[in-house]
């Protein structure tokens, strides 16, 4: 009985220490992971100002997340998000597969820019694909993710191209809902998750803005009359 009591005390002490460590480190860990993984995947500067996650229930928010633009684009960033609500299954944090119950991206601001050969979001997808195909990223192991629900609501985009000069066209995007990301495969790498989300956003942007019709207008002087032809 004494040995059993001692063993239980050790377990309780370890569990208590883990909770204390998690409480003091989870925000910083997530913040660094977003910056490091995000920047490596997209080959842009990715940063988040604030991360607040409760170690008790895994609920929290991220504040002011910015995804920069790939090289060659003029707009200051591809996406800026003032607030993201998250709910992490805290019990899964120490496992190989982390379960995220919910991610809600609220009112993101997007710059959808047509460059010389592709849009900035196409370039980001290309960069993520390159990251996924790299020898370093093919190494086995590492944390994988399952996201039970991801929503993007009230997104607005400013569409621009060299033909427009300094003019932009404002577009309201339909809401996006993705469910059970990675569940069938036993989890996704951060790069694979980023690829799926980027593809969903790019599809909505391409469905809302028709750059081909804009280019057919012929010149920036006609941009005002061409606005009506931007939308499918």
PyMOL commands that set and color helices and strands:
alter all, ss='L'
color gray80, all
select helices_A, chain A and resi 2-42+90-92+120-133+136-138+162-164+190-208+211-216+220-230
alter helices_A, ss='H'
color red, helices_A
select strands_A, chain A and resi 46-53+59-67+79-88+97-106+109-114+144-153+156-161+169-172+176-181
alter strands_A, ss='S'
color yellow, strands_A
deselect
rebuild
show_as cartoon
